[in-house]
């Protein structure tokens, strides 16, 4: 009801200005509003991801503690069983290294290989070996000697080096914030002091299972924790802008370094295990049947815990990345990861208090009697084995001391100090800012996660570069958003009224978005709209005068109608300005952005889409860029009819006496973008901004395209919707992942100005086709050829599935057949051209590898062999169903293709035939 009243008020306002208040309101002209259901769904997704991060981190950390407890020398398991559980711990450490090895090997295979710098690679691999050594010693040597609570608390000390580097490099803008890393370092050192004091009290108070050698393990734990803290050395270093040359060089061959370092880490883990635990000398095959059955039960427990630890470590890392990418850092990432340790402690205490009474034979009179009675319990491998060993491990703490009141407080204070040390060291995570498009490498410094310390790994690995831009404005950061200019260029040729309505509604929608003060304009871009109309004039046979044709008339009517919808005002008349190529219309949109209509006369300038693209590329990139760089060479114009311009709402604007573009004065060619559109494209501002983000974030991206949705009605449209989903969305996604997209469609693609102005791109794009093969490649699929030129010069073409655009698809078979008759040969010609220059392209383009070239060869071969495969399948069907001989069935199956080829050759002999089949 409110919407009806609102439209009525708008209609009454129009009725005061004109006797014709009736209007056609195009779909999508109304302002987009956030839907409450969608917002609620966003919050539910964020809550779900946060719960998954917390639960997977708790299971991962708890599983590791279980394995370290079962492999402890003080456990009631046999030596053979402890060795099995120790092997499961080794598997937990090896698993993430294998995953990184496979992922890095995949990237090296499908990306251009860059030879590594041996010095840089040696330094990084040396650090990785030290980290692996520290992790192995801490997990395989130290943790089995400690109780489960100490193992839970001691891992917080791995943030030592990060705190020291934050203090040294002064990564805080406000001086008082340096207190965070200082407090972190002091808290960690206090925690280690309390750890030593706790074990001193245990030994002197004769706690069961504590020996004098525990002091050595405390010292080894401190040393191993420091080695583990080397894992995240790169984070504060890159945030401080130190060693930038080495880090930039490392980024070029990081994948290859991960391949080598992951193997080295596995070797170090195996070496620590073999050196400390020597070899397993007993053979399980020599045991009696009862012992073998018992070991099988042990293996079941160990493999189950190993699977839980490995799977949920990877799941925690994946959900943590998802939480950052959906912009729910605090709720779904920082909070659950920071409180993983307390959650494990609370869950463990609940299990200890609730399940320990169910241990058969346990004395629950007091804590000391309870711990003493555990020694006599059965050691049979049942479902209570894990609970029994965890309970006995807890009893190894000061709880079983006769002076337990104050000694146990040392252990509690140790845990609090270690946890607070981690929180104060990673305080910046709570202010972590994420842009709309972020790759995992921009969120986290390292691709590798530490499964033994999954929560600490996620926090310490979070990239400090994001918050450094806020703390140090004088430091130039890549993530800062720079201003840019976008030229929206649409080509038209005999579009219908409804098709024109779509593109103009989209342009006015973008104008409203940029002028709305309620929008958060963090995008900082200016734009102009240019529409190039082919064959815009007709000649009156009687007077021999030139007039605009009915398509231009419809276009003007559409502009007037759309303007009335967006402003509720009546526009004024605007005259056509004569130009060397025909004519031009200039409008000022409601929010002050310019809209140009370039009316091409086919007797003065070349027709067709490619030449319209060449026209606006030379005009916008060449001429306007030249004028900005050389304002003294501006040609003065004395045409009095161009002295001023009347906007559609009656406001007057003075035109300069030169054709200059003030928006380009402080904008480089890298930040000048061309948005290629068709005359029937429908899009929203958010879709355009997503493509702009791609080009802003990655300087090697020359073009980016969105996901195109075909619109219309009828069986042909239904088929094309399926074909677009399989042949376009899926194929472009595969090309984006394996290498680079080969074709950015001209109906909705954003191009970088500097990429188009590169050598052998725009200049070669102007080549006139003189042979049949050139005509197929140049004019039958101009967008694919332009992308081929960009790829051959080393630029990357990307695909963004979140950027949606809609375009009219052919609804009749004849139109559909003619479209695919152009697309098919053009695709084959451009792909063969790219394969022909494959060696040079691989050298220039870092996104294209030889394996990707082989993938394209396989794709082309499959498409060529497709008709023959279909014929063989038909022949096989004839042979199976009708029992026809193989030779005869093949002859029958090739009759239709031969008949089609004969028709094609016969039709080509007819001059100027209206029917074209090939």
Protein Blocks (a to p, Z undefined) as FASTA:
>chain_A
ZZmmmmmmmmmmmmmmpcblbccddehkaccdddfklmmmmmmmmmmmmmmmmmmmmmmm
mmmmmmmmmmpmkbmbdfklmmmmmmmmmmmmmmmmmmmmmmmmmmmmmpccddddfklm
mmmmmmmmmmmmmmmmmmmmmmmmpcfklmmmmmmmmmmmmmmmmmmnopafblklmmmm
mmmmmmmmmmmmmmmmmmmmmmmnopghiafklmmmmmmmmmmmmmmmmmmmmmmmmmno
paklmmmmmmmmmmmmmmmmmmmmmmmmmmmmmmmnmpafbdfklpcfklmmmmmmmmmm
mmmmmmmmmmmmmmmmmmmmmmmmnopmklmmmmmmmmmmmmmmmmmmmmmmmmmmmpgh
iackbmmlmmmmmmmpcfbdcfklmmmmmmmmmmmmmklpcklmmmmmmmmmmmmmmmmm
mmmmmmmmmmcccdfbdcfklmpmblbdcfklmmlmmmmmpcfklmmmmmmmmbccfklc
cddddddddddehiafklmmmmmmmmmmmmmmmmmmkbccfkopadddddddehkbccdf
klopacddfklmmmmmmmmmmmmmmnopacddddddddfklpacddddfkopacdddddd
fklbcedjklmmmmmmmmmmmmmmmmmmmmmlpccdfbfklmpccdfkopacdddfbdcd
fklmmpcfklpccddddfkbccdfklmmmmmmmmmmpmkbmbdcdddddededjklmmmm
mmmmmmmmmmmmmmmmmmpcfbdcfkbccddfklmmpghilmmmmpccfbfklmmmmmmm
mmlmmmmmmmmnopacdddfklccdddddfbfklmmmmmmmmmmmmmmmmmmmmmmmmmm
mmmmmkbcfklmmmmmmmmmmmmmmmmmmmmmmmmmmmmmnopafklmmmmmmmmmmmmm
mmmmmmmmpghiabdfZZ
